[in-house]
Amino acid sequence: MAIDWDRLMRRQAARAWWSMASLPRKISAVFVLFGLFMALGLTIQGNLSQKLIVHPLWKELLASSTDRFIDDSKATPGAEFPVTGQIRGWRLSGGALPAGMPPYFAQLRPGYYDEGQMDAFETDRSHAVLVTRLDDGARIVMAVDITELEDYQNMMGIVSGLIAAVSALTIALSIAWVYRSLRRPLGELAQRMEELDPEQPAQRLPTDFALAELHDIAALVNGHLERVERFIERERSLLDQASHEFRTPIAVIAGAVDVLKLYDLPPAAGAPLARIQSTTDNLTEIMAALLYLSRENDGKAPLETTRLDSLLLVLVDDHQHLLKGKHAHFVVEELEALWVDSPEAIARIVVGNLLRNAAENSYQGAIRIRLAQGRLSIQDSGEGFDTVAAARRYTQGLRDSTKQGGGQGLGLFLTRRICERFGWTLKVSSNPSHGTLAEMTFPTGRQV
């Protein structure tokens, strides 16, 4: 059996629209559907009432009344027609009109005339008329007066119209009430949730909502926020304790290196000691950065500033060893005095990473460094790379660095956290013929 894919897609689209519709819209759709069913019911009721007016029942009733009169006339000559009540009759034999018969009945030819056909002859009353021709040429006119029935049907139509109007008004007011009582509080709840600042702890949603359901939602969200804060506090405490614990063995290693330098060691031991010293210094800075980043930025801690131009010269000198054996060198082309609002360890980590990357990817030529107008730019002389692929790897690295066992080390994690914390921006562009350009902007830096 062939599958109607168009129909299947339309069904899926309708289900998706309904599932994604808001609660007030769904309730409004139910109200509108109820109104449509009510309108359909009133329409059917009106049609049934109209069919009662022109029902073949009247024809059968008049035919049976005419047959009964003919039979009575044969049994009792001179029998009179009924002249009162809803069903009346007259005999037309060519003379004067019988008393009480409407004149336009005399114009009717033999046959049955329902209420709709009689509207062409009468305006104030409603009749169903049966005209029967006898063998002697006379005509028998039997009529049933359905004026009261039609008036009742018209009144019911007016009542149905009023019910439909009142129902439509009620549905419209109900929809407006639903939107006012649900949409506004839901929007207010969403706005309050949007105003929650992740940087500010101990924030809670107000629970003073008139709707009990929104009160329950706000209370559940507050409970979730409290659990998240406890989790973050545990993680921060663990990080703080781990950083303090790591600082002790690092300090021991650094002290041991200083002691070893006092001895007359073989020349071959100089390089390993220098590597140990560099590694311990790097770990000390990382621990300091982790301790700083683990603290909440509540604005109460004393503001630390670092003179970046002086630090840059020191870092350039510290990274000269990475260029040994290469035909590459650092060139400071421009150096303006700049103060940044951050601890020295933080600035050292970021700028050191940029210098290290430039040195590791350059084998000949100049690594040009500029610090001007609140921006640090480092242009290496490497072969460059595909910026699209690099941006994709960098973004994936940032995501993986936050996962347990990401395997990307602390470099990407610290870079991301430091940029977020201090509002710095890092832009990396590359050209295969000119190498890679890294630009770090310090919006809050102060030139002197």
C-alpha positions in Angstrom: 0.0 0.0 0.0 1.4 3.4 -1.0 2.1 5.9 1.7 0.6 9.4 1.3 3.7 11.4 2.4 2.0 14.8 1.9 -0.8 13.8 4.2 1.6 12.3 6.7 3.7 15.5 6.7 0.6 17.7 7.2 -0.4 15.5 10.2 3.0 15.8 11.7 3.1 19.5 11.2 -0.3 19.9 12.8 0.8 17.8 15.8 4.0 19.8 16.1 2.1 23.1 16.0 -0.3 21.9 18.7 2.4 20.6 20.9 4.4 23.9 20.7 1.3 26.1 21.1 1.1 28.1 24.3 -1.3 27.1 27.1 -3.6 30.2 26.6 -3.7 29.4 22.9 -4.7 25.8 23.5 -7.4 26.9 26.0 -8.7 29.4 23.4 -8.8 26.8 20.7 -10.9 24.6 23.0 -13.3 27.5 23.6 -13.5 28.3 19.9 -14.2 24.6 19.1 -16.9 24.5 21.7 -18.5 27.6 20.1 -18.3 26.0 16.7 -20.1 22.9 18.0 -22.8 25.0 19.6 -23.3 27.0 16.4 -23.6 23.8 14.5 -26.2 22.5 17.0 -28.2 25.7 16.7 -28.1 25.5 12.9 -29.3 21.9 12.9 -32.1 22.8 15.4 -33.2 25.7 13.1 -33.3 23.5 10.0 -35.3 20.8 11.8 -37.8 23.5 12.9 -38.1 24.7 9.4 -38.6 21.2 8.1 -41.5 20.8 10.6 -43.3 23.7 8.9 -43.1 22.0 5.5 -43.3 18.4 6.6 -45.4 16.0 4.5 -47.4 15.3 7.6 -49.7 18.3 6.9 -50.5 16.9 3.4 -51.4 13.5 4.9 -53.5 15.2 7.6 -55.4 17.3 5.0 -55.9 14.3 2.7 -57.3 12.2 5.5 -59.7 15.1 6.6 -60.9 15.5 3.0 -61.5 11.7 2.6 -63.4 11.7 5.9 -65.6 14.6 4.9 -66.4 12.9 1.5 -67.3 9.7 3.3 -69.5 11.7 5.8 -71.2 13.5 3.0 -72.2 10.2 1.3 -73.5 8.8 4.5 -75.1 12.0 5.7 -76.1 14.4 2.9 -75.6 18.1 3.8 -72.8 17.4 6.3 -71.0 20.6 7.2 -67.3 21.3 7.0 -65.4 22.3 10.1 -65.3 26.1 10.3 -63.4 26.5 13.6 -60.1 25.2 14.9 -56.8 24.7 13.2 -58.2 22.5 10.4 -61.1 24.0 8.3 -62.8 23.1 5.0 -65.0 24.6 2.3 -66.8 23.4 -0.8 -66.6 25.5 -3.9 -69.2 24.9 -6.5 -69.0 28.0 -8.6 -71.3 30.3 -6.6 -70.5 32.7 -3.9 -67.5 32.1 -1.6 -68.3 30.2 1.5 -68.3 32.1 4.7 -64.9 32.4 6.5 -62.8 31.2 3.5 -60.0 33.5 2.5 -60.7 34.8 -1.0 -57.3 33.7 -2.4 -58.1 30.1 -1.7 -60.6 30.2 -4.6 -57.7 30.9 -7.0 -55.9 27.7 -6.1 -56.0 24.8 -8.6 -56.3 21.2 -7.4 -53.2 20.1 -5.5 -51.3 20.5 -2.3 -49.7 23.9 -1.3 -47.3 24.0 1.6 -46.5 27.0 3.7 -43.7 28.1 1.4 -45.9 28.1 -1.6 -48.7 29.9 0.2 -46.4 32.8 1.1 -47.1 34.1 -2.4 -50.8 34.6 -1.5 -50.8 35.5 2.1 -48.7 37.6 4.4 -50.4 37.8 7.8 -51.3 34.1 8.2 -49.6 30.7 7.3 -51.6 27.8 5.9 -51.0 24.4 4.3 -53.8 23.9 1.8 -55.1 20.8 -0.1 -57.6 21.4 -3.0 -59.4 18.3 -4.3 -61.7 18.3 -7.3 -64.9 16.2 -7.1 -66.7 14.3 -9.8 -69.4 16.9 -10.1 -66.8 19.6 -10.8 -66.9 21.1 -7.3 -63.7 21.6 -5.3 -63.0 20.9 -1.7 -60.5 23.2 0.0 -59.0 21.9 3.3 -56.6 24.1 5.1 -54.6 23.8 8.4 -53.6 27.0 10.1 -49.9 26.8 11.2 -49.5 30.4 12.0 -48.9 29.8 15.7 -46.4 27.0 14.8 -44.5 29.3 12.5 -44.5 32.1 15.0 -43.2 29.7 17.6 -40.5 28.6 15.1 -39.6 32.2 14.4 -39.4 32.9 18.1 -37.1 29.9 18.6 -34.9 31.1 15.8 -34.6 34.5 17.5 -33.9 32.7 20.8 -31.3 30.6 19.1 -29.7 33.7 17.6 -29.6 35.3 21.0 -28.1 32.2 22.5 -25.4 32.2 19.7 -24.6 35.8 20.3 -24.4 35.4 24.1 -22.3 32.3 23.6 -20.0 34.1 21.2 -19.7 37.0 23.7 -19.1 34.6 26.5 -16.4 32.8 24.6 -14.7 36.0 23.6 -14.7 37.2 27.2 -13.5 33.8 28.4 -10.6 33.9 25.9 -9.7 37.5 27.0 -9.9 36.4 30.6 -7.6 33.4 29.9 -5.1 35.6 28.2 -5.2 38.1 31.0 -5.0 35.6 33.8 -2.4 33.3 32.3 -0.4 35.2 29.7 0.5 38.1 31.9 1.5 36.1 34.9 3.4 33.6 32.7 5.2 36.5 31.0 6.0 38.0 34.4 7.4 34.7 35.6 9.5 34.4 32.4 10.7 38.0 32.8 11.8 37.4 36.4 13.6 34.2 35.4 15.4 36.2 32.7 16.5 38.8 35.2 18.3 36.2 37.3 22.0 37.0 37.2 24.2 33.9 37.3 27.0 36.1 38.8 24.8 37.0 41.8 24.3 34.1 44.2 21.3 33.6 46.6 18.8 34.9 44.0 15.3 33.6 44.2 12.0 34.0 42.3 9.2 35.7 44.1 6.3 33.4 44.8 3.6 36.0 45.3 1.5 34.8 42.3 -2.2 34.7 42.4 -2.3 31.4 40.4 -1.4 28.4 42.6 0.2 26.7 39.6 2.6 29.6 39.0 3.4 29.7 42.8 4.3 26.0 42.7 6.5 26.5 39.6 8.3 29.4 41.2 8.8 27.4 44.4 10.2 24.4 42.4 12.6 26.8 40.5 13.8 28.2 43.8 14.4 24.7 45.1 16.4 23.9 41.9 18.4 27.2 42.3 19.2 26.3 45.8 20.5 22.8 44.8 22.6 24.3 42.0 24.1 26.8 44.4 25.0 24.1 46.9 26.6 22.1 44.1 28.6 25.1 42.9 29.7 25.8 46.5 30.9 22.3 46.8 32.8 22.5 43.6 34.3 25.9 44.6 35.3 24.5 48.0 36.9 21.5 46.4 38.8 23.7 43.9 39.9 26.0 46.7 41.1 23.2 48.9 42.8 21.4 46.0 44.6 24.6 45.0 45.9 25.1 48.6 47.0 21.5 48.8 48.8 21.7 45.5 50.6 24.8 46.5 52.5 23.0 49.3 54.3 20.4 47.1 54.9 23.0 44.4 56.6 25.2 47.0 58.6 22.2 48.2 59.8 21.5 44.6 60.6 25.1 44.0 62.6 25.2 47.3 64.5 22.1 46.4 65.4 23.6 43.0 66.8 26.7 44.8 68.8 24.5 47.1 70.2 22.4 44.2 71.3 25.6 42.5 73.6 26.3 45.5 75.6 23.1 44.7 78.2 22.7 42.1 76.3 20.5 39.7 77.4 19.2 36.3 76.6 21.5 33.3 74.1 18.9 32.0 71.9 19.4 35.0 71.3 23.1 34.2 68.7 22.5 31.5 66.6 20.0 33.7 66.7 22.4 36.6 65.6 25.3 34.4 62.7 23.2 33.2 61.7 22.3 36.7 61.9 25.9 37.7 59.8 27.1 34.8 57.2 24.4 35.4 56.9 25.2 39.1 56.6 28.9 38.3 53.9 28.1 35.8 52.0 25.8 38.2 52.2 28.5 40.9 50.6 31.0 38.5 47.9 28.5 37.6 47.1 27.8 41.2 46.9 31.5 41.9 44.6 32.0 38.9 42.4 29.1 40.0 42.1 30.5 43.5 41.2 33.9 42.1 38.6 32.5 39.7 37.1 30.3 42.3 36.0 33.4 44.3 32.8 35.1 43.5 33.1 38.6 42.0 31.0 40.4 44.6 32.8 43.7 44.2 34.0 43.7 47.8 37.5 42.3 47.1 40.2 45.0 46.7 40.8 45.9 43.1 44.2 44.7 41.7 45.9 46.4 38.8 48.8 45.3 36.6 51.0 47.4 34.4 50.8 45.4 31.2 53.6 47.1 29.3 56.2 46.3 32.0 54.9 42.7 32.3 55.0 42.2 28.6 58.8 43.0 28.4 59.4 40.5 31.3 57.4 37.8 29.5 59.1 38.4 26.2 62.4 37.8 27.9 61.1 34.7 29.8 60.0 33.1 26.5 63.3 33.7 24.6 64.4 30.2 25.4 61.6 28.8 23.2 63.4 30.4 20.1 66.7 28.7 20.7 67.9 26.8 17.7 65.5 28.8 15.4 66.0 31.7 13.1 63.2 33.6 14.8 63.2 36.4 17.3 60.8 38.7 19.2 60.4 42.3 18.0 58.5 44.8 20.2 57.4 47.4 17.6 55.2 49.6 19.8 54.8 49.7 23.5 52.4 52.1 25.2 51.9 52.2 29.0 48.7 50.4 29.9 47.1 49.4 33.3 44.6 46.6 33.4 42.3 45.7 36.3 43.5 42.2 37.0 46.0 40.5 39.2 49.5 40.0 37.6 49.1 36.2 37.6 46.0 36.5 35.4 47.6 38.8 32.9 50.8 36.7 32.9 48.8 33.5 32.0 47.0 35.0 29.1 49.9 37.0 27.6 52.3 34.1 28.2 50.0 31.7 26.3 49.9 34.1 23.3 53.7 34.4 23.4 54.2 30.7 23.8 51.9 29.9 20.9 53.7 32.4 18.7 57.1 31.1 19.6 56.2 27.4 19.1 54.8 28.1 15.6 57.6 30.3 14.3 60.8 28.9 12.9 62.3 32.0 11.2 61.6 35.7 10.9 60.3 38.2 13.4 57.5 37.8 15.9 56.1 41.3 16.0 54.5 42.6 19.2 52.5 45.8 19.5 50.7 47.2 22.6 48.7 50.3 21.7 45.3 51.8 22.2 44.3 49.1 24.7 45.1 46.3 22.4 47.9 43.7 22.4 48.7 42.2 19.0 51.2 39.4 18.4 52.0 38.5 14.8 54.1 35.4 14.3 56.0 34.3 11.2 54.6 30.8 11.0 52.8 29.1 8.1 49.3 30.1 9.3 46.3 27.8 9.4 42.7 27.4 8.2 40.8 29.8 10.4 37.5 28.0 10.0 38.9 24.7 11.0 40.8 26.3 13.8 37.8 28.1 15.1 35.9 24.9 15.1 38.6 23.1 17.0 38.9 26.0 19.5 35.2 26.0 20.1 35.1 22.2 20.6 38.1 22.5 22.9 36.3 25.1 25.0 33.4 22.7 25.3 35.5 19.7 26.1 37.6 21.6 28.6 34.6 21.9 30.9 33.8 18.2 30.8 35.4 15.7 33.1 38.3 14.0 31.4 38.2 16.4 28.5 42.0 15.9 28.0 42.5 19.5 26.9 44.4 20.7 30.0 43.8 24.0 31.8 44.9 26.4 29.1 41.6 26.6 27.2 39.6 26.5 30.4 41.6 29.4 32.0 41.6 31.4 28.8 37.8 31.2 28.5 37.2 31.9 32.2 39.6 34.8 32.3 38.0 36.5 29.2 34.5 36.0 30.6 35.6 37.3 34.1 37.3 40.5 32.9 35.5 41.2 29.7 38.5 40.8 27.5 38.2 39.7 23.8 40.6 37.5 21.9 40.6 37.5 18.1 42.8 35.2 16.0 43.2 35.5 12.3 45.6 33.7 10.0 47.1 33.9 6.6 49.3 31.2 5.1 51.7 33.8 3.7 51.9 36.1 6.8 51.4 33.8 9.7 48.9 34.1 12.6 47.8 37.4 14.2 46.4 37.2 17.8 44.8 40.3 19.1 43.7 40.8 22.8 41.6 43.8 23.6 41.3 45.2 27.1 38.2 47.4 27.2 38.8 48.5 30.8 42.5 49.2 30.4 43.9 52.7 31.3 46.7 54.3 29.3 49.1 56.5 31.2 
